[in-house]
C-alpha cells in the first residue's frame, strides 16, 4: 500500500466516529425528554406548512449540493 492510504483511513475513521457520536447524542437527547431545557408546547397539532417548509428546504439543499458536485467534474 502507498503511504497516502493511511491518512485517508484516519480521515474516514474520524468522520465515521463523528457521525456515530452525534447520532448517539441525538438519540440520547430525544429519548430523555426530562433532560430537555425547553419544554415542548402543549399543542400537538403541527401545521401542514411546517412539513412543507421542511421538505422544500431539504430538497433545495440536495439540489445545491448536487449542482456543486456536478460543477467540480
C-alpha positions as CSV (number, residue, x, y, z in Angstrom):
1,X,0.0,0.0,0.0
2,X,1.1,3.5,-0.6
3,X,1.7,6.0,2.2
4,X,-1.2,8.1,1.2
5,X,-3.8,5.5,2.1
6,X,-3.3,5.7,5.9
7,X,-4.2,9.4,6.2
8,X,-7.4,8.7,4.2
9,X,-8.3,5.8,6.6
10,X,-7.8,8.2,9.5
11,X,-10.0,10.9,7.9
12,X,-12.8,8.4,7.1
13,X,-12.5,6.9,10.5
14,X,-12.8,10.2,12.2
15,X,-15.7,11.1,10.0
16,X,-17.4,7.9,10.9
17,X,-16.8,8.4,14.6
18,X,-18.2,11.9,14.4
19,X,-21.3,10.8,12.7
20,X,-21.9,7.9,15.1
21,X,-21.2,10.2,18.1
22,X,-23.6,12.9,17.0
23,X,-26.2,10.2,16.3
24,X,-25.9,8.7,19.7
25,X,-26.0,12.1,21.4
26,X,-29.2,13.0,19.4
27,X,-30.8,9.6,20.2
28,X,-30.0,10.0,23.9
29,X,-31.4,13.6,24.0
30,X,-34.6,12.5,22.2
31,X,-35.1,9.5,24.4
32,X,-34.7,11.5,27.6
33,X,-37.4,14.2,27.5
34,X,-36.8,15.2,31.1
35,X,-33.3,16.4,30.2
36,X,-34.5,19.0,27.7
37,X,-34.2,22.6,29.0
38,X,-37.1,23.8,26.8
39,X,-40.4,22.2,27.5
40,X,-42.4,21.2,24.4
41,X,-45.6,23.1,23.7
42,X,-48.8,21.6,24.7
43,X,-50.3,21.9,21.2
44,X,-49.6,18.6,19.5
45,X,-51.0,19.7,16.1
46,X,-48.3,20.9,13.8
47,X,-49.4,23.0,10.8
48,X,-49.0,21.4,7.4
49,X,-46.9,24.3,6.2
50,X,-44.2,23.3,8.6
51,X,-43.9,19.9,6.9
52,X,-43.9,21.7,3.5
53,X,-41.2,24.1,4.6
54,X,-39.1,21.2,5.8
55,X,-39.5,19.2,2.5
56,X,-38.7,22.3,0.4
57,X,-35.6,23.2,2.4
58,X,-34.3,19.6,2.3
59,X,-34.9,19.5,-1.5
60,X,-33.2,22.8,-2.0
61,X,-30.2,21.7,0.0
62,X,-29.9,18.5,-2.0
63,X,-30.1,20.4,-5.3
64,X,-27.4,22.8,-4.2
65,X,-25.1,20.0,-3.2
66,X,-25.7,18.1,-6.4
67,X,-25.1,21.2,-8.5
68,X,-21.9,22.0,-6.7
69,X,-20.7,18.4,-7.1
70,X,-21.5,18.4,-10.9
71,X,-19.6,21.7,-11.4
72,X,-16.5,20.2,-9.9
73,X,-16.3,17.5,-12.6
